[in-house]
Structures are given as structure tokens and as C-alpha cells.
Amino acid sequence: MKGFSKILRKTDTKNRLSVPIRFLKSLPPFKLGSHAVEFEATDEKGETWAFQCSTRKSGPYRKPVLTTGWVAFVKSKKLEIGDKVRFVKYKNRATATISYKVRAEKEIKIFGAIFYALI
């Protein structure tokens, strides 16, 4: 199981989600010469979301971001700055099938303490 979680910032809620470069190893392989790859992730309700992860075309740092499909996911889940998102890659040991899960969590403040609840 590989993945990442992130507390959302303004850019993450309005345009694209910056993802850790280490997450690229968990995605399907990029086609030769391509700087983007598409994948699907299933949310906690069983709905499938199509995302595109793209990187810079040149330069020493690839800076991966989720673009296509991301803003629709944010709007559907009503995500805001401070909320959390989690992507996880699973591999079925029996069939070697790869799948991805995406979880949205709302920030809840209680007496100054911050908690996250699944949406």
C-alpha cells in the first residue's frame, strides 16, 4: 500500500493538487515522451473519479500535479482550505490488480483542536 495525504491549500482547492514526487512511482507508467498519465480512484462511496497527473515538460524538478478531474472532485466534496485528501494505491495479492482509493476529510475544530472526518 502506497500513497499520500495532504492538507489542502488555496491552489489545491481552486486549480490543481500538488502531489509529492514520490507518489509518481505509485502511478501507472508514463508513456515514452509523455508528461501526463491518467488513473482512476474510487472514493468512500464507491464512486469512481478519473484524474490526470502531469509533470513539467522540462527542468530538473518534475513537480507533479493532479489536473483533469481534480476540480470536479473538490466541488463535489465541497472541499475547502484546511480539509484533507488521501490517495492510496492497493495491490490485490491474488490477482496482482492495482487500484486507487481517494478519501476526502473535512477539517473540524473543537475547542481549538483540529480533527478530520470522512466525507
N, C-alpha and C positions, 0 to 999 in steps of 0.2 A: 504494500500500500504506500503510495507516494502522493504528495500533494502540498498544498499551502493554504494558509488563511491570511486574511488581510482586513484591517480596519479601514473603511473607505474614507477617502479624501474627496475634495470638491471635484477634481478632474475625473476621479473614478466614478462619481455619480452622474456626471454630465456628458462625458465624451468616450472614455476608454478606461480599461482597467490595466494598470501597470502590474506585471507579474514578475516574480523572481526568475532570474535567468536559469536557475537550477530546475525549474518546472519544465523547461524545454525538453529535457531528457525524458519526461513522462508522457509527452505528446507523441502522436503518430509522427513518423519521419517526414521531414520536408522533402518535396521533390527537388531533384537536382536543378539548381538555379533559381528556385522559388524562395521567397521570403515570407510565405504565409502557409498555414496549414489549418484545415477545418476539422473540428471534432464535435461530438455531441455529448452532453452531460444531462443526467436525469436529476430532477430536484426531489425534495422530500415528499411531494405529492404524486410522483411518478411521471410528471410531465417532462418531455424531452426538449432540450434547448440546444440549438445549433450555434456554435461560436467559431470565430476565426481568430487565430493567434498569428500576429505578424511581427516581423522584426525589421530593423533598419536594413536598407539595401547595401549600405557600405559603412565603413568605420570599424574601430576596434571593439566597440561595445554594442551588442546586438539589441538591447533594450526592448524586450518582448512586451507586447500589449494585446489585450483582447479587444477587438473592434466589432466586427459584424456580430449581431445578436446580443451584445452586451447591454446596450442602452435599453433595448426592449425588455431584457431580464430585470434591470434596475427599476424601470417603470412599473412592470407587472408586480414586483415585490414591494413597491413603494420604499425603496432603499434611500437612505439619507446619509449625510456625512456622519461618521461615528459608528454606523452599522458595520457588521462584519460579514464577509463572504468566505466560504471554504470550498476549495476544489480538491477532490481526492480521486486517485487512479486506483482501480481494483483489477486484479488479475485472477480469473477463475482457475484454480489449480487443476481441476479435472479436464477442462476444455481449452485452457490457455487463452480464453476470450478476455479481451481488455474492455473495461467500461469506466466511465467517469461519473462522479456524483458532484452536484453543486448544492451547497447549503447556504441559505440567507438567514442571518440572525440580526434581530433588532436590538439596538442598544437600549437598556433600561437602567435608569438611575434611581436608586433607593437610598435615601439619607446620604447622598454623596458617593456611594459605592456604585460601580458600574457592573452590570450583568448583561448577558446576551441570551435572548430567547429565540428559538427556531420560529421562522415564519411559516 
